[in-house]
Amino acid sequence: MACPSVLSTVRQGAVPSRRRRGIMDWQYFTELFLGGLTRGSIYALIAIGYTMVYGIIELINFAHGEVYMLGAFVGLIIAGVLGIMGFPAPAILVIAAVVAIIYCAGYGYTMEKIAYKPLRGAGRLSPLISAIGMSLFLQNYIILAQTSDFLPFPRLIPDFDFLEPIAHVFGSSDFVIVVTSALFMAGLTAFIKYTKMGKAMRATAQNRKMAMLLGVDSDKVISITFILGSSLAALGGVLIASHVGMVNFAIGFLAGIKAFTAAVLGGIGSIPGAMLGGLFLGLSESFATGYISSDYEDVFAFTLLVVFLIFRPSGIMGKAKVEKV
Amino acid sequence: MKRFSGLVIAACLTLLTSTAFGADTVKIGVAGAHTGDLASYGLPTVNAAKLVAKDVNAKGGIDGKQIELLIQDEECKPEKATNAATKLISDGAVVVLGHICSGATKAALPIYTEAKIVTISPSATNPELTQSGQYPTFFRTIASDDAQAKLGVDFAIGKLAAKKIAVLHDKGDYGKGYAEYAQKFIQDGGQAEVVLFEGVTPGAVDYSAVVQKVRQTGADTVMFGGYHPEASKIVSQLKKKRVKVNFISDDGVKDDTFIKVAGADAEDVYASGPQDVSGLEMNKAAKAAHVAEFGTEAGAFFDAAYAAMQALVNAIDKADSTDSDKIMNALRTENVDTTVGTIKFDARGDAEGVGFSMYQVQGGQYVELK
């Protein structure tokens, strides 16, 4: 904070001469739209994990953002090893993503068994506290096992020639992020819709006790839920880390909070809702930055959340719950 | 029985405090970020303090008293800094080397001011800390932010012929202070225009919208106030989105971690930082001692921290006392040879004879521009 006299000079003079090309500048609009799409895809990937877990066991898994961070770290380690062995960058990206997904799926599975399963009958607050503990544990584990510093993440996504004419708007990493996210989300939707396990998940989400009575192995369903959610978060971690080129133990926190916001916006418990919520949040942040000010990026995101909670508490896709008597 | 045990506790406490008063050590507090994101700014100061203390203790201490270091980590977080300050004072620190970040320093200073504890920061550059006159016991061995902003603006307009400058910051005390002074100097100069003045959110997933906005404003130069994590993200996204601008920043970015993280994208970035004093004999000796003692090269603010510690030791020595007024007087009147040159402090607490230079990343390292 500077002294008041400086501040007043600053405020008076701060009339930026932007929008030379008018407010309805479609190119600028497109740039912001595509930037928001990239960011929104990542939010959506993480938000799915929140919403699936909530849908099935009504737990907000606050350690989910940390799985995203772990995914980025695993990706970094694999990329480092493969880089030394001389693999080409796209191959490294694919292998790193696959290994990160497998590793984090294991983490998600174990996390559920250690931190949440023993508390299944224990009301809603205990698992929530356990989740916060898990989140702190994982962050500190990375500080101890890796570093508290920022680490460079190799640029694994090469510049595609066919995107070069529009690289200033939508580069190859944006392309890869959006396409990969879309593919994985489509895959997940198909899994939920058409497989037996998907059916069991939907049944458990609707009414766990009833599903159990009808022979659904709810422990298995919950494990699969954690595995799927963690896999998507890990994928998000690897993609965004190679997009921005750095990782750190703390990246999961803000990303996790934003993704959680996206999940609530979309209607927590609903998978299409999480996807829509993620895109909605990413796009609105991008437009808020572009047309208003990035000073208010977070203010905007969370105001949106508050407005939604007041006027449409069940979110975009969520159904208002009828209290069962 | 209850009363008796109360008496025993009281007796124990009295004993404890009396040993503290009778101790034949000079306790010097060292506070800053020693863990967390910004540990790379704080740890070199701890090392500098240890080296000076070892050196002085080997020569018999200050007036026969050994230096004892009290090290407190506050992660550059204001709320933890106040705790650290309270802890140091209650542990009996005579003077404090620190804190590291401006925000944390500002939070801790009212506590030191009240307790009349002299503090010297090697790195807190917020102008208000000395210029406001609120903290008479505060000194620093680094020039303040407006000095850096002035240098940055003069460089942008004079050397790079900047006409349209986008000023960004990270909304923190340090970064916003730099940005506001830069904006003020640009507008006062009248030779260039501020086309954008905005804060970015530290830790955001990406900065593509801000980068597009920079392009939209047609800026030829970006001035950024803040630290290296945000700077490396912005720099690499500027490159990625093919926005060609000069990037000028502050000494929060003039850190080797920035080059390590941003890699090739760091090339050509300008950042101001303390003058290169590596030619001084005392400086070379201190750096060599660091390598010998810790096995690594000294990090950010090491010189200023070493100098601050030398100034503290010298002041206590010359004052022949641990009385704050006498120490402050010695700091203001006695010249002391340090790793940043021969310095003493002015009435406001700023070191006379220290300043900034502009550096540029060339071939993967910062090179001072003459």
Interface residues (C-beta under 8 A of the other chain):
Chain A: M1 A2 C3 V6 L7 T9 V10 G13 A14 P16 S17 R18 R19 R20 R21 D25 Y28 E31 L32 G35 G36 T38 R39 I42 Y43 I143 S148 D149 F150 L151 P152 A167 H168 V169 G171 S173 D174 I240 H243 V244 G245 M246 N248 A250 I251 F253 L254 A255 K258 E285 S286 F287 T289 G290 S293 S294 D295 E297 D298
Chain B: T35 G36 D37 A39 S40 N126 P127 E128 Q131 S132 K171 D173 K176 G177 E180 Y181 Q183 K184 Q187 E193 V194 V195 L196 F197 E198 G199 V200 T201 G203 A204 V205 D206 Y207 S208 A209 V210 Q212 K213 R215 Q216 T217 G218 H228 P229 S232 K233 S236 Q237 K240 K241 R242 V243 T257 K260 V261 A262 G263 D265
